[in-house]
Amino acid sequence: MTSGLPRRFLDLLTRPQVAGAAWWSVVSRLPVYLMSLALVLTVREQGGSYAQAGLIAALYTLGMALGSPLIARRLDRSGRSAVLAATAVAYPAALAVLVWATRPGGWGQPVAAVVAGVVLPPANACMRSLWARLPLRKEERETAYLWEALLTEVLVIGAPLMLAALMLAGSAGLALTVVAVLGGLGALGLAYTRLPAGTEGAPAAGPKVPRHPLGPLRDPALLALTGIMAVSAVPIGLLTLAIPAFVDRHGAPGGAGVVYACWGVGSALGAVWLGRSQSEVAPQLRLPRLLLAYALGTGLTLLAGSQPGLAVALAVGSVPIALVSATEMTLVSGIADGRSMAEAFTWASLATVLGDAVGQQAGGLLMDPFGPRVVFAVATGTALAAAGLAFACRGLLTRQAAPEPECAV
């Protein structure tokens, strides 16, 4: 029999008028966590070089960074149905053109990659903003964001495995197309799933959100929070480069996948093990404490002297990571104006992506001259800086933009 947090997840995700949106959102987010890898494999399969494959993946990410805030803003203004339905059709269509109508070296493939990134269905922002608007009790909302953080860990590990399974039955291009179509179907399901009255927000009621380039980032509290999220994501990027380099020097290169898995499993277990107790502490107080634990956990990598030692260090040190992510989402939902909730979640996600990318770039520059241990040290120092920034900004993070609905669905 399930009990504790797993039971809370089950109760929430099987509830009428919640289950449909929650599970369709899982399907719609499958492409988010494997598309860059799928693009690289597809371009290579078509005869392109690694440089060409990397360019296509980078242009896809660039398109996503440029388009997602604008699409999220439209989501806030027009509601989910029109935006999700349009992107659900445009996204797989753009990727199908990339796979079946273009080839490496031409102009069509880069254009298709940018377009596909721009029209990626905003499933993450949509579902996280829906959790903020659904009539849930406070502890249920905390459970919802903990589920979101745990789902990210599961998809990061599981989505590439699904891609590999699809490739066994066909080509990389076919696998990419299938995943894109699945994502589109998930977005359509999320678009037309029936929700409780009032959950959509009020895009047509009240004054319109002023058109401003920064949107919700004009709020100092949200700007501070996204800054904290960006800095705290840098160590993830640094470790992404340092882990395989360390394994290469201290064991078999093929063991890097196992070590990475320990990193993700530790985070997921931390969410399940400690998630219930976290809701007893206010999120603006919880975040700096969790970031400090995250920094200390990152520092455990400095003690590793072997591949098994690094695996253990990552498994133990990653325990707070999903909890940090869940707390950040809770804070975004409390700080952001309800009329721009999806855009606020989009900026928060972009901050994390940017921090991760900066960390990977820095890790690549530091690796050859200094080695993985120095990169581990830089990651630890950066995580400590994120914790210090969170402690300094506690006062800004206490404001609630609007009272949360407290009734149960």
Secondary structure, DSSP 8 states (H G I E B T S, - for coil): ---HHHHHHHHHHTSTTTHHHHHHHHHHTGGGGTHHHHHHHHHHHTT--HHHHHHHHHHHHHHHHHHHHHHHHHHHHH-HHHHHHHHHHHHHHHHHHHHHS--TTSSHHHHHHHHHHHT---HHHHHHHHHHHS---HHHHHHHHHHHHHHHHHHHHHHHHHHHHHHHTS-HHHHHHHHHHHHHHHHHHHHH----TTTT--SSSSS-----TTGGGGSHHHHHHHHHHHHHHHHHHHHHHHHHHHHHHHS-GGGHHHHHHHHHHHHHHHHHHHHHHHTTS-HHHHHHHHHHHHHHHHHGGGG--SHHHHHHHHHHHTTTHHHHHHHHHHHHHHHS-GGGHHHHHHHHHHHHHHHHHHHHHHHHHHHHHH-HHHHHHHHHHHHHHHHHHHHHTTTGGG--SS-------
